[in-house]
Amino acid sequence: MPVIRPIQAKDDAQMKAILQACLEEADLAQPGTAYYDPQIGALAEYYARLPRAGYFVAVAADNDDLVLGGSGFGPVGLDAEICELQKLYLTPAARGQGLSKRLLARTMAAAQAAGYRQLYVVTDTKLPIANLLYQAQGFTRLAQPLAGDEHNGCDTWYLKALE
């Protein structure tokens, strides 16, 4: 079973490649998506500096250097009680095994521990499996993005209370 741990600098290149490959696969390699976020090549440093934020990677149980995917959270907009789920992506080989749910659970627990009360998600209709995940986990779909959302290339938004 894969191990979930905080991201390290050695994971940055693999996580960037995973994120970009997933968005290319969905035809979302465009401005306004995470594909062009300036920090994707240095996620470990970015999340270490960002207050009330964190990022986790899933690595192979027998190889701590093999990243299978990741998920993080950080502030969004000006509401101190709401954070954003950020960059939940998996390699194709890691999909279909419940790893997204495990990463999401770890991320939600860390966000709650950081003092957030709600988790906001930005995704797209071109990512139907992601949408099914959020719906199955009790997220409520929103009609429009929250103020301060920087990913204007996406068309679907969710919000969930952290319990």
N, CA, C and O of each residue as an XYZ file, in Angstrom:
652
protein
N       0.845     -1.182      0.000
C       0.000      0.000      0.000
C       0.890      1.245      0.000
O       1.825      1.329      0.796
N       0.618      2.194     -0.864
C       1.437      3.416     -0.907
C       1.452      4.158      0.423
O       0.503      4.095      1.206
N       2.543      4.855      0.652
C       2.730      5.654      1.858
C       2.468      7.115      1.511
O       2.909      7.598      0.468
N       1.752      7.814      2.381
C       1.498      9.242      2.189
C       2.342     10.005      3.191
O       2.301      9.736      4.392
N       3.115     10.967      2.680
C       4.011     11.761      3.530
C       4.076     13.187      2.999
O       3.675     13.442      1.864
N       4.583     14.132      3.815
C       4.760     15.496      3.311
C       5.736     15.520      2.130
O       6.676     14.727      2.064
N       5.495     16.426      1.222
C       6.358     16.554      0.051
C       7.763     16.983      0.455
O       7.950     17.725      1.419
N       8.741     16.503     -0.297
C      10.143     16.891     -0.127
C      10.642     17.432     -1.467
O      10.053     17.156     -2.512
N      11.722     18.197     -1.429
C      12.263     18.797     -2.656
C      12.555     17.733     -3.717
O      12.411     17.999     -4.910
N      12.957     16.550     -3.301
C      13.271     15.487     -4.263
C      12.042     15.029     -5.055
O      12.178     14.356     -6.077
N      10.843     15.392     -4.586
C       9.594     14.982     -5.237
C       9.101     15.985     -6.280
O       8.215     15.673     -7.075
N       9.673     17.179     -6.276
C       9.137     18.269     -7.100
C       9.038     17.937     -8.585
O       7.992     18.152     -9.196
N      10.096     17.426     -9.163
C      10.090     17.166    -10.611
C       9.047     16.115    -10.977
O       8.343     16.255    -11.977
N       8.948     15.068    -10.170
C       7.961     14.028    -10.462
C       6.531     14.559    -10.328
O       5.666     14.244    -11.146
N       6.292     15.363     -9.294
C       4.942     15.882     -9.092
C       4.564     16.847    -10.215
O       3.419     16.852    -10.666
N       5.505     17.653    -10.665
C       5.230     18.550    -11.799
C       4.870     17.729    -13.037
O       3.916     18.055    -13.744
N       5.620     16.682    -13.297
C       5.360     15.843    -14.469
C       3.997     15.166    -14.365
O       3.275     15.081    -15.359
N       3.637     14.683    -13.179
C       2.338     14.032    -12.982
C       1.214     15.026    -13.233
O       0.277     14.738    -13.977
N       1.309     16.190    -12.613
C       0.288     17.227    -12.755
C       0.110     17.619    -14.223
O      -1.012     17.662    -14.728
N       1.201     17.897    -14.892
C       1.100     18.339    -16.281
C       0.600     17.227    -17.194
O      -0.162     17.493    -18.123
N       1.012     15.993    -16.949
C       0.531     14.875    -17.773
C      -0.972     14.679    -17.591
O      -1.682     14.425    -18.564
N      -1.463     14.791    -16.367
C      -2.896     14.644    -16.111
C      -3.699     15.724    -16.826
O      -4.735     15.435    -17.424
N      -3.225     16.964    -16.768
C      -3.947     18.050    -17.422
C      -3.850     17.955    -18.941
O      -4.801     18.303    -19.640
N      -2.723     17.491    -19.459
C      -2.614     17.266    -20.904
C      -3.589     16.177    -21.340
O      -4.247     16.304    -22.373
N      -3.678     15.121    -20.560
C      -4.581     14.006    -20.856
C      -6.039     14.481    -20.947
O      -6.810     13.967    -21.756
N      -6.407     15.447    -20.129
C      -7.779     15.971    -20.097
C      -7.970     17.182    -21.010
O      -9.028     17.810    -20.984
N      -6.979     17.512    -21.800
C      -7.031     18.684    -22.675
C      -7.221     19.969    -21.865
O      -7.973     20.863    -22.256
N      -6.513     20.040    -20.714
C      -6.584     21.218    -19.843
C      -5.211     21.865    -19.641
O      -4.991     22.550    -18.643
N      -4.309     21.656    -20.564
C      -2.991     22.301    -20.492
C      -3.123     23.706    -21.052
O      -2.655     24.010    -22.150
N      -3.774     24.555    -20.266
C      -4.098     25.900    -20.739
C      -3.970     26.905    -19.605
O      -4.024     26.533    -18.433
N      -3.802     28.170    -19.948
C      -3.775     29.206    -18.906
C      -5.054     29.166    -18.085
O      -6.124     28.836    -18.598
N      -4.933     29.505    -16.801
C      -6.081     29.484    -15.912
C      -6.277     28.152    -15.208
O      -7.227     27.980    -14.446
N      -5.362     27.194    -15.468
C      -5.378     25.917    -14.753
C      -4.052     25.773    -14.006
O      -3.138     26.579    -14.179
N      -3.964     24.744    -13.182
C      -2.733     24.499    -12.417
C      -1.538     24.228    -13.320
O      -0.393     24.306    -12.873
N      -1.788     23.916    -14.568
C      -0.708     23.608    -15.513
C       0.320     24.737    -15.574
O       1.517     24.493    -15.727
N      -0.157     25.964    -15.454
C       0.735     27.118    -15.558
C       1.010     27.811    -14.226
O       1.570     28.908    -14.213
N       0.632     27.201    -13.113
C       0.960     27.797    -11.813
C       2.470     27.952    -11.697
O       3.203     27.010    -11.997
N       2.952     29.107    -11.272
C       4.401     29.341    -11.239
C       5.143     28.453    -10.252
O       6.346     28.247    -10.411
N       4.478     27.928     -9.252
C       5.155     27.146     -8.228
C       5.231     25.646     -8.517
O       5.795     24.914     -7.704
N       4.694     25.159     -9.627
C       4.622     23.705     -9.793
C       5.967     23.012     -9.907
O       6.039     21.795     -9.734
N       7.016     23.731    -10.189
C       8.336     23.101    -10.241
C       9.052     23.081     -8.905
O      10.129     22.498     -8.785
N       8.459     23.717     -7.894
C       9.082     23.801     -6.563
C       8.006     23.741     -5.482
O       7.939     24.611     -4.614
N       7.171     22.717     -5.540
C       6.063     22.613     -4.600
C       6.519     22.500     -3.152
O       5.897     23.083     -2.265
N       7.584     21.766     -2.901
C       8.051     21.590     -1.521
C       8.397     22.937     -0.891
O       7.976     23.230      0.228
N       9.147     23.739     -1.598
C       9.524     25.062     -1.089
C       8.299     25.969     -0.974
O       8.149     26.685      0.016
N       7.441     25.943     -1.962
C       6.256     26.786     -1.967
C       5.377     26.509     -0.746
O       4.984     27.436     -0.038
N       5.074     25.247     -0.505
C       4.197     24.911      0.621
C       4.893     25.088      1.969
O       4.223     25.350      2.968
N       6.197     24.956      2.023
C       6.930     25.194      3.272
C       6.850     26.667      3.676
O       6.824     26.988      4.864
N       6.810     27.549      2.693
C       6.754     29.003      2.965
C       5.345     29.520      3.156
O       5.151     30.552      3.798
N       4.361     28.831      2.615
C       2.982     29.315      2.630
C       2.344     29.051      3.994
O       2.272     27.900      4.427
N       1.878     30.107      4.681
C       1.240     29.902      5.992
C      -0.037     29.070      5.872
O      -0.776     29.180      4.894
N      -0.279     28.247      6.871
C      -1.492     27.432      6.940
C      -1.724     26.657      5.654
O      -2.810     26.708      5.077
N      -0.705     25.943      5.208
C      -0.786     25.175      3.981
C       0.051     23.913      4.113
O       0.887     23.802      5.009
N      -0.177     22.976      3.229
C       0.615     21.759      3.219
C       0.408     20.987      1.934
O      -0.579     21.187      1.226
N       1.338     20.113      1.641
C       1.227     19.265      0.454
C       1.771     17.889      0.790
O       2.802     17.756      1.449
N       1.069     16.875      0.330
C       1.430     15.489      0.609
C       1.610     14.725     -0.694
O       0.925     14.987     -1.683
N       2.527     13.792     -0.681
C       2.703     12.911     -1.820
C       2.471     11.477     -1.383
O       2.706     11.111     -0.231
N       2.009     10.687     -2.317
C       1.901      9.245     -2.127
C       3.090      8.626     -2.847
O       3.324      8.899     -4.025
N       3.830      7.798     -2.141
C       4.991      7.128     -2.723
C       4.806      5.623     -2.615
O       4.055      5.139     -1.769
N       5.487      4.899     -3.467
C       5.414      3.437     -3.440
C       5.899      2.928     -2.087
O       6.859      3.458     -1.527
N       5.243      1.915     -1.570
C       5.586      1.365     -0.254
C       7.024      0.875     -0.207
O       7.672      0.944      0.838
N       7.516      0.390     -1.311
C       8.869     -0.172     -1.344
C       9.900      0.765     -1.976
O      11.053      0.385     -2.176
N       9.472      2.003     -2.290
C      10.394      2.944     -2.938
C       9.966      4.382     -2.629
O       9.091      4.932     -3.299
N      10.581      4.980     -1.623
C      10.239      6.337     -1.197
C      10.549      7.390     -2.262
O      10.126      8.539     -2.136
N      11.274      7.012     -3.295
C      11.616      7.952     -4.361
C      10.642      7.900     -5.536
O      10.766      8.690     -6.471
N       9.681      6.988     -5.503
C       8.725      6.850     -6.604
C       7.401      7.499     -6.211
O       6.619      6.926     -5.452
N       7.157      8.698     -6.736
C       5.939      9.451     -6.429
C       4.804      8.963     -7.323
O       4.950      8.862     -8.541
N       3.670      8.665     -6.691
C       2.486      8.183     -7.401
C       1.431      9.265     -7.570
O       0.527      9.141     -8.397
N       1.553     10.332     -6.775
C       0.592     11.421     -6.840
C       0.710     12.309     -5.625
O       1.570     12.114     -4.767
N      -0.178     13.295     -5.569
C      -0.114     14.210     -4.441
C      -1.367     15.037     -4.306
O      -2.249     15.017     -5.165
N      -1.426     15.778     -3.188
C      -2.564     16.628     -2.879
C      -2.150     17.628     -1.817
O      -1.376     17.305     -0.916
N      -2.673     18.853     -1.927
C      -2.331     19.863     -0.941
C      -3.492     20.776     -0.625
O      -4.594     20.629     -1.153
N      -3.209     21.737      0.262
C      -4.208     22.728      0.617
C      -3.506     24.039      0.928
O      -2.342     24.066      1.328
N      -4.244     25.122      0.733
C      -3.713     26.439      1.041
C      -4.824     27.462      1.021
O      -5.955     27.153      0.644
N      -4.511     28.671      1.422
C      -5.534     29.714      1.493
C      -6.096     30.062      0.119
O      -5.436     29.911     -0.909
N      -7.340     30.534      0.144
C      -7.984     31.019     -1.078
C      -8.780     32.258     -0.695
O      -9.508     32.255      0.298
N      -8.643     33.296     -1.470
C      -9.392     34.516     -1.190
C      -9.028     35.115      0.158
O      -7.918     34.925      0.656
N      -9.968     35.837      0.742
C      -9.714     36.547      1.989
C     -10.381     35.907      3.202
O     -10.191     36.382      4.322
N     -11.143     34.858      3.013
C     -11.838     34.213      4.122
C     -10.888     33.257      4.825
O     -10.471     32.256      4.242
N     -10.545     33.554      6.069
C      -9.569     32.765      6.829
C     -10.096     31.385      7.211
O      -9.328     30.538      7.668
N     -11.389     31.149      7.031
C     -11.960     29.855      7.404
C     -12.054     28.888      6.230
O     -12.386     27.718      6.418
N     -11.767     29.361      5.024
C     -11.881     28.523      3.831
C     -10.493     28.328      3.211
O      -9.752     29.287      2.995
N     -10.163     27.075      2.933
C      -8.933     26.802      2.184
C      -9.311     26.073      0.900
O     -10.454     25.657      0.709
N      -8.337     25.935      0.046
C      -8.552     25.289     -1.247
C      -7.791     23.978     -1.305
O      -6.625     23.910     -0.917
N      -8.452     22.939     -1.790
C      -7.769     21.700     -2.128
C      -6.954     21.987     -3.383
O      -7.489     22.499     -4.367
N      -5.678     21.663     -3.356
C      -4.814     22.032     -4.473
C      -4.053     20.832     -5.022
O      -3.466     20.046     -4.279
N      -4.083     20.717     -6.323
C      -3.222     19.815     -7.063
C      -3.324     18.360     -6.627
O      -2.323     17.741     -6.268
N      -4.539     17.818     -6.658
C      -4.758     16.395     -6.411
C      -4.671     15.677     -7.755
O      -5.597     15.723     -8.565
N      -3.547     15.017     -7.970
C      -3.287     14.305     -9.222
C      -2.570     13.003     -8.940
O      -1.777     12.910     -8.003
N      -2.854     11.987     -9.763
C      -2.213     10.673     -9.639
C      -1.698     10.205    -10.988
O      -2.214     10.594    -12.036
N      -0.676      9.367    -10.945
C      -0.225      8.711    -12.167
C      -1.321      7.755    -12.629
O      -2.116      7.300    -11.806
N      -1.383      7.441    -13.915
C      -2.394      6.488    -14.382
C      -2.314      5.139    -13.648
O      -3.349      4.540    -13.355
N      -1.121      4.664    -13.354
C      -0.963      3.372    -12.686
C      -1.495      3.376    -11.257
O      -1.824      2.317    -10.722
N      -1.584      4.551    -10.631
C      -2.030      4.640     -9.237
C      -3.537      4.854     -9.110
O      -4.067      4.854     -7.999
N      -4.217      5.033    -10.208
C      -5.654      5.310    -10.170
C      -6.467      4.041     -9.923
O      -6.014      2.930    -10.201
N      -7.672      4.228     -9.398
C      -8.596      3.113     -9.216
C      -8.309      2.242     -8.010
O      -8.841      1.138     -7.903
N      -7.469      2.726     -7.093
C      -7.091      1.928     -5.929
C      -7.446      2.631     -4.610
O      -7.007      2.200     -3.543
N      -8.222      3.690     -4.677
C      -8.610      4.414     -3.474
C      -7.576      5.415     -2.982
O      -7.726      5.978     -1.898
N      -6.532      5.641     -3.764
C      -5.470      6.545     -3.331
C      -5.923      8.004     -3.313
O      -5.489      8.767     -2.450
N      -6.770      8.398     -4.230
C      -7.303      9.768     -4.209
C      -8.072     10.015     -2.919
O      -7.939     11.077     -2.312
N      -8.874      9.044     -2.498
C      -9.630      9.184     -1.250
C      -8.683      9.302     -0.059
O      -8.924     10.098      0.849
N      -7.620      8.525     -0.058
C      -6.656      8.587      1.047
C      -5.937      9.937      1.072
O      -5.771     10.533      2.136
N      -5.516     10.414     -0.085
C      -4.869     11.724     -0.152
C      -5.832     12.828      0.277
O      -5.450     13.740      1.011
N      -7.067     12.745     -0.178
C      -8.066     13.740      0.183
C      -8.302     13.738      1.693
O      -8.378     14.802      2.308
N      -8.418     12.559      2.291
C      -8.634     12.461      3.737
C      -7.458     13.059      4.508
O      -7.657     13.776      5.489
N      -6.245     12.769      4.070
C      -5.057     13.314      4.745
C      -5.025     14.838      4.613
O      -4.701     15.545      5.567
N      -5.357     15.325      3.444
C      -5.354     16.756      3.192
C      -6.445     17.453      4.012
O      -6.205     18.515      4.586
N      -7.626     16.867      4.070
C      -8.703     17.466      4.846
C      -8.359     17.501      6.333
O      -8.639     18.492      7.006
N      -7.759     16.441      6.850
C      -7.382     16.410      8.265
C      -6.346     17.488      8.569
O      -6.429     18.153      9.601
N      -5.379     17.661      7.683
C      -4.344     18.682      7.890
C      -4.942     20.083      7.782
O      -4.557     20.979      8.533
N      -5.872     20.278      6.862
C      -6.522     21.588      6.712
C      -7.337     21.924      7.957
O      -7.317     23.060      8.429
N      -8.040     20.952      8.479
C      -8.815     21.172      9.697
C      -7.888     21.488     10.872
O      -8.176     22.375     11.675
N      -6.778     20.760     10.969
C      -5.805     21.007     12.039
C      -5.188     22.403     11.918
O      -4.772     22.987     12.919
N      -5.128     22.935     10.698
C      -4.587     24.284     10.471
C      -5.618     25.371     10.770
O      -5.322     26.560     10.652
N      -6.824     24.964     11.158
C      -7.832     25.935     11.561
C      -8.880     26.274     10.523
O      -9.721     27.144     10.754
N      -8.846     25.608      9.391
C      -9.860     25.882      8.371
C     -11.155     25.162      8.728
O     -11.144     24.113      9.372
N     -12.264     25.741      8.301
C     -13.582     25.145      8.564
C     -14.249     24.611      7.302
O     -15.179     23.809      7.380
N     -13.766     25.062      6.122
C     -14.339     24.603      4.860
C     -13.235     24.373      3.834
O     -12.191     25.024      3.860
N     -13.494     23.436      2.936
C     -12.547     23.115      1.870
C     -13.214     23.389      0.527
O     -14.293     22.873      0.235
N     -12.560     24.198     -0.271
C     -13.034     24.604     -1.595
C     -12.251     23.827     -2.642
O     -11.049     23.609     -2.498
N     -12.936     23.417     -3.686
C     -12.294     22.660     -4.769
C     -12.621     23.300     -6.104
O     -13.767     23.663     -6.372
N     -11.606     23.434     -6.933
C     -11.768     23.886     -8.321
C     -11.421     22.706     -9.213
O     -10.343     22.126     -9.083
N     -12.314     22.348    -10.109
C     -12.036     21.270    -11.052
C     -12.706     21.609    -12.383
O     -13.032     22.768    -12.641
N     -12.906     20.622    -13.202
C     -13.460     20.873    -14.526
C     -14.313     19.689    -14.953
O     -14.085     18.561    -14.515
N     -15.283     19.944    -15.800
C     -16.125     18.861    -16.308
C     -15.324     17.881    -17.164
O     -15.774     16.759    -17.395
N     -14.153     18.286    -17.635
C     -13.290     17.385    -18.400
C     -12.590     16.364    -17.498
O     -11.866     15.494    -17.983
N     -12.812     16.476    -16.173
C     -12.248     15.539    -15.202
C     -13.404     14.833    -14.473
O     -13.635     15.080    -13.289
N     -14.125     13.956    -15.183
C     -15.336     13.359    -14.591
C     -15.057     12.508    -13.352
O     -15.882     12.480    -12.438
N     -13.941     11.828    -13.298
C     -13.631     10.996    -12.128
C     -13.410     11.887    -10.904
O     -13.839     11.542     -9.804
N     -12.751     13.020    -11.086
C     -12.558     13.957     -9.976
C     -13.906     14.460     -9.473
O     -14.131     14.542     -8.266
N     -14.789     14.791    -10.387
C     -16.114     15.260     -9.986
C     -16.868     14.188     -9.201
O     -17.521     14.494     -8.203
N     -16.781     12.957     -9.639
C     -17.430     11.865     -8.915
C     -16.828     11.699     -7.521
O     -17.558     11.445     -6.562
N     -15.530     11.835     -7.397
C     -14.868     11.742     -6.094
C     -15.415     12.798     -5.146
O     -15.807     12.477     -4.024
N     -15.447     14.044     -5.578
C     -15.904     15.121     -4.701
C     -17.371     14.943     -4.324
O     -17.747     15.171     -3.174
N     -18.190     14.542     -5.271
C     -19.601     14.317     -4.969
C     -19.768     13.173     -3.964
O     -20.562     13.275     -3.029
N     -19.022     12.094     -4.159
C     -19.107     10.947     -3.254
C     -18.603     11.280     -1.848
O     -19.013     10.652     -0.872
N     -17.719     12.260     -1.752
C     -17.167     12.647     -0.455
C     -17.971     13.767      0.214
O     -17.538     14.314      1.228
N     -19.123     14.107     -0.337
C     -20.019     15.045      0.312
C     -19.788     16.513      0.014
O     -20.278     17.377      0.741
N     -19.050     16.806     -1.041
C     -18.866     18.199     -1.441
C     -20.144     18.700     -2.118
O     -20.835     17.937     -2.793
N     -20.448     19.967     -1.936
C     -21.601     20.608     -2.565
C     -21.115     21.427     -3.758
O     -20.193     22.234     -3.636
N     -21.738     21.213     -4.895
C     -21.340     21.950     -6.097
C     -21.825     23.394     -6.002
O     -22.948     23.661     -5.575
N     -20.969     24.305     -6.403
C     -21.281     25.734     -6.393
C     -21.611     26.210     -7.804
O     -21.162     25.622     -8.788
N     -22.393     27.272     -7.892
C     -22.777     27.828     -9.192
C     -21.677     28.688     -9.803
O     -21.658     28.915    -11.012
N     -20.765     29.164     -8.963
C     -19.693     30.036     -9.446
C     -18.494     29.905     -8.522
O     -18.622     29.404     -7.404
N     -17.331     30.351     -8.981
C     -16.143     30.259     -8.126
C     -16.207     31.240     -6.959
O     -16.932     32.233     -7.006
N     -15.448     30.950     -5.929
C     -15.312     31.879     -4.813
C     -14.479     33.078     -5.243
O     -13.648     32.971     -6.145
N     -14.699     34.206     -4.604
C     -13.868     35.385     -4.858
C     -12.430     35.041     -4.500
O     -12.174     34.417     -3.470
N     -11.511     35.440     -5.331
C     -10.098     35.164     -5.094
C      -9.600     33.915     -5.780
O      -8.407     33.619     -5.713
N     -10.470     33.170     -6.438
C     -10.067     31.963     -7.154
C      -9.238     32.377     -8.381
O      -9.696     33.152     -9.220
N      -8.026     31.852     -8.466
C      -7.112     32.226     -9.553
C      -7.196     31.309    -10.762
O      -6.552     31.579    -11.776
N      -7.972     30.232    -10.686
C      -8.010     29.264    -11.784
C      -9.251     29.470    -12.655
O     -10.197     28.684    -12.613
N      -9.222     30.532    -13.434
C     -10.373     30.874    -14.268
C     -10.486     30.010    -15.524
O     -11.391     30.217    -16.333
N      -9.592     29.058    -15.696
C      -9.666     28.139    -16.826
C     -10.474     26.892    -16.510
O     -10.586     26.001    -17.351
N     -11.036     26.815    -15.317
C     -11.828     25.668    -14.891
C     -13.297     26.060    -14.792
O     -13.626     27.241    -14.687
N     -14.188     25.050    -14.826
C     -15.614     25.357    -14.892
C     -16.471     24.713    -13.803
O     -17.698     24.747    -13.892
N     -15.851     24.129    -12.780
C     -16.619     23.432    -11.755
C     -16.009     23.703    -10.381
O     -14.789     23.675    -10.219
N     -16.888     23.971     -9.375
C     -16.418     24.354     -8.039
C     -17.246     23.632     -6.994
O     -18.444     23.413     -7.173
N     -16.591     23.263     -5.894
C     -17.257     22.575     -4.787
C     -16.806     23.174     -3.459
O     -15.769     23.830     -3.365
N     -17.627     22.923     -2.432
C     -17.299     23.356     -1.079
C     -17.771     22.267     -0.110
O     -18.814     21.643     -0.309
N     -16.977     22.057      0.944
C     -17.332     21.046      1.960
C     -16.902     21.557      3.320
O     -15.815     22.112      3.482
N     -17.786     21.357      4.305
C     -17.439     21.678      5.691
C     -16.444     20.639      6.192
O     -16.598     19.446      5.931
N     -15.438     21.090      6.903
C     -14.469     20.188      7.531
C     -14.978     19.871      8.932
O     -15.257     20.780      9.713
N     -15.096     18.603      9.246
C     -15.678     18.198     10.533
C     -14.634     17.610     11.448
O     -14.949     17.217     12.571
